[in-house]
Amino acid sequence: MPRLRHLLTLAVAATLSQAPLLHAEELPAAIKKIEAKGAKIVGTFEAPDGLRGYAAQYQNRGMALYLTPDGQHVLLGNLYDADGKDLSAEPLQKLVYAPMAKAIWGKMEASNWIADGSKDAPRTVYLFSDPNCPYCNMFWEQARPWVKAGKVQLRHIMVGIIREDSPGKSAALLAAKDPEQALETHEKAGKGSALKPLKNIPPAIQAKLDANLQLMEELELSATPAIFYLDDKGELQQQQGAPSPDKLVKILGQK
């Protein structure tokens, strides 16, 4: 999932704190030298012809290291077999990118979102959404058939970044007696929405907005909608902006 790699590595700190690392004393001297240059060794994997594979994270990306049989040399980069198969991709996905993706998904689950659709829907899609974002509204419209059929639940992580009154409008939705209904009324009205921004945002609501914005910044996102979903393989994927019809099916599934 190349498009997400720069995002996934932002969850490294949380992921590494949860997963047991190889202790420095367990690493061969040649691998320690690479670690000393800033690489974080997160696991090992089998490799052909006596090589020993090490999965590492370095400068916001996964990196495969191969220790030679004599233990004195390290090869860096992806390893390919005679058929052109990348032997490094699967280990890096399993040891580096999958744990990072799980950490990001967990952060979104714990964020302050407004549900749109049945809680029993088999598919969940997260999106960072601004009340003044026309493309967020477009995606809301696009998703109606799936949401109404109970196939997808959208979870709107509300932020306020587009206009001066965006934070107040997001706060109004989060503070509503029925946030789900308030969101539906706002989105259904489109440009004719009568949503009024809160002039005085309660501290508890402001804290929710701040946390959502912080998560958005951690993921290096600068625009809405930023859509996150799990593909058919269960791997985290991202879509920036309202998707095309063919992409929509990948995000929401078949109608």
C-alpha positions in Angstrom: 0.0 0.0 0.0 2.5 2.6 -1.2 0.1 5.6 -0.8 -0.1 5.0 2.9 3.4 4.3 3.8 4.3 7.8 4.8 1.2 7.8 7.1 1.7 4.4 8.6 5.2 5.1 9.8 3.8 8.0 11.9 2.3 5.3 14.2 5.7 3.7 14.8 6.2 5.1 18.3 2.9 3.6 19.5 3.4 0.4 17.6 6.9 -0.2 18.8 5.9 0.5 22.4 3.4 -2.3 22.2 5.4 -4.9 20.3 8.5 -6.6 21.8 11.6 -5.4 20.1 14.7 -7.4 19.5 17.1 -6.4 22.3 20.4 -4.9 21.3 22.2 -7.8 22.9 20.3 -10.3 20.6 21.4 -8.5 17.4 24.6 -9.4 15.5 27.2 -6.7 15.5 26.7 -5.9 11.8 23.0 -5.3 12.4 23.8 -3.2 15.5 25.8 -0.9 13.3 22.7 -0.3 11.1 20.6 0.2 14.3 23.2 2.8 15.5 22.5 4.8 12.4 18.9 5.3 13.3 17.1 2.2 12.1 14.6 0.5 14.4 14.7 -3.3 14.1 11.2 -4.6 14.6 11.5 -8.3 13.6 13.3 -11.1 11.7 12.3 -13.3 8.9 13.6 -16.2 6.8 15.6 -15.5 3.7 17.2 -17.8 1.1 20.8 -19.1 0.8 21.7 -18.6 4.4 20.8 -15.0 4.6 19.0 -13.8 7.7 16.3 -11.1 7.1 15.6 -8.2 9.5 12.7 -5.9 9.1 13.4 -2.3 10.1 11.9 1.2 10.1 14.0 4.1 9.0 13.1 7.6 8.0 9.4 7.0 7.7 9.5 3.8 5.7 10.0 0.0 6.0 13.4 -1.4 5.2 14.7 -4.9 4.6 18.1 -5.9 5.9 19.9 -9.2 5.0 22.7 -10.5 7.1 25.2 -12.6 5.1 26.0 -16.2 6.4 29.3 -15.1 7.8 27.6 -12.4 9.9 30.0 -9.8 8.7 28.0 -8.0 6.0 24.5 -6.5 5.6 22.6 -6.1 2.3 20.0 -3.4 2.3 17.0 -3.3 0.0 14.4 -5.6 -1.5 15.4 -9.1 -2.5 13.9 -10.7 -5.7 14.0 -14.3 -6.8 14.6 -15.6 -10.3 10.9 -15.1 -11.3 11.0 -11.4 -10.3 9.0 -12.0 -7.1 9.7 -9.5 -4.3 10.7 -11.6 -1.3 10.9 -8.5 1.0 7.4 -7.2 0.5 5.5 -9.8 2.5 7.8 -9.7 5.6 7.7 -5.9 5.6 3.9 -5.8 5.3 3.6 -8.3 8.2 6.3 -6.9 10.5 6.2 -3.2 9.8 3.2 -1.9 7.8 0.4 -4.1 9.2 1.2 -3.2 12.9 1.3 0.5 12.0 -2.0 0.3 10.1 -3.6 -1.4 13.1 -2.3 1.4 15.3 -3.7 4.1 13.0 -7.1 2.3 12.8 -7.2 2.1 16.6 -6.5 5.8 16.9 -9.4 6.6 14.6 -11.7 4.2 16.5 -10.8 6.2 19.7 -11.3 9.6 18.1 -14.4 11.8 18.3 -16.6 10.8 15.4 -20.2 11.0 14.5 -21.8 7.7 13.2 -23.6 7.7 9.9 -25.4 4.4 9.4 -26.1 1.2 11.3 -23.7 0.1 14.0 -24.2 -3.4 12.7 -23.0 -2.6 9.2 -20.3 -5.1 8.1 -18.0 -2.3 6.8 -16.7 0.7 8.6 -15.2 3.8 6.8 -13.6 6.7 8.6 -13.3 10.2 7.1 -12.0 13.5 8.4 -14.8 15.9 7.6 -15.3 19.6 7.7 -18.9 21.0 7.7 -17.9 23.5 5.0 -16.3 20.9 2.8 -18.3 20.4 -0.5 -16.4 17.2 -1.3 -17.3 15.8 2.1 -20.9 16.4 1.2 -20.4 14.9 -2.2 -19.0 11.7 -0.6 -21.9 11.7 1.8 -24.3 11.7 -1.2 -22.3 9.0 -3.0 -22.4 6.7 0.0 -26.2 6.9 0.6 -27.1 3.7 -1.2 -24.6 1.7 0.9 -25.5 3.4 4.2 -29.3 3.1 3.7 -28.9 -0.5 2.8 -27.1 -1.1 6.1 -23.9 -2.2 4.4 -21.6 0.6 5.5 -21.3 2.8 8.6 -19.4 6.1 7.9 -17.7 7.6 10.9 -17.1 11.3 10.5 -14.1 12.6 12.4 -15.1 16.2 12.7 -12.5 19.0 12.2 -12.7 22.7 11.4 -10.1 23.8 8.9 -11.7 25.3 5.8 -13.3 28.5 7.0 -13.3 30.7 10.1 -16.6 29.3 11.2 -15.7 25.6 10.5 -14.7 24.8 14.1 -17.9 26.3 15.5 -20.0 24.3 13.0 -18.2 21.1 13.9 -18.7 21.9 17.6 -22.4 22.4 17.0 -22.7 19.0 15.5 -20.7 17.3 18.2 -22.6 19.2 20.9 -26.1 18.5 19.4 -28.6 16.4 21.4 -28.6 13.9 18.5 -25.3 14.4 16.6 -26.2 11.7 14.0 -29.5 13.5 13.2 -27.8 16.9 13.2 -25.2 15.6 10.7 -27.8 14.1 8.4 -29.8 17.3 8.4 -26.8 19.3 7.6 -25.5 17.1 4.8 -28.9 16.5 3.3 -29.4 20.3 3.0 -26.1 20.7 1.1 -25.4 24.4 0.3 -28.7 25.3 1.9 -27.7 24.0 5.3 -28.9 26.1 8.2 -26.2 24.8 10.6 -25.1 27.6 12.9 -21.6 27.7 14.4 -21.3 27.7 18.2 -20.0 31.1 19.3 -18.8 29.8 22.7 -17.5 26.2 22.4 -17.7 24.3 25.6 -14.3 23.1 26.9 -15.2 19.4 26.5 -16.3 19.9 22.9 -13.2 22.0 22.2 -11.0 19.2 23.6 -12.7 16.7 21.2 -12.0 19.1 18.2 -8.4 19.6 19.3 -7.9 15.8 19.6 -9.3 15.2 16.1 -7.2 18.0 14.6 -4.1 16.6 16.3 -4.7 13.2 14.9 -5.2 14.7 11.4 -1.9 16.5 11.8 -0.1 13.4 13.0 -1.2 11.7 9.8 0.1 14.6 7.8 -3.3 15.3 6.3 -4.1 18.8 5.1 -7.5 18.5 3.3 -10.9 16.9 3.7 -12.3 14.5 3.1 -9.5 12.1 4.0 -11.1 8.7 3.8 -9.7 5.5 5.4 -11.0 2.0 4.8 -9.9 -1.7 4.9 -9.6 -3.4 1.5 -10.6 -6.9 0.7 -7.3 -8.1 2.2 -7.9 -6.3 5.4 -5.2 -3.8 4.6 -5.6 -0.1 5.4 -6.1 2.2 2.4 -6.6 5.9 2.0 -8.6 8.0 -0.4 -8.1 11.8 -0.6 -11.2 13.7 -1.8 -14.5 12.4 -3.2 -13.8 9.2 -5.0 -14.5 8.2 -8.6 -17.3 5.6 -9.2 -14.8 2.7 -9.6 -12.9 3.8 -6.5 -16.2 4.1 -4.6 -16.8 0.4 -5.0 -13.4 -0.4 -3.5 -14.1 1.8 -0.5 -17.8 0.8 0.1 -18.0 -2.6 -1.5 -20.6 -3.8 -3.9 -24.1 -2.4 -3.7 
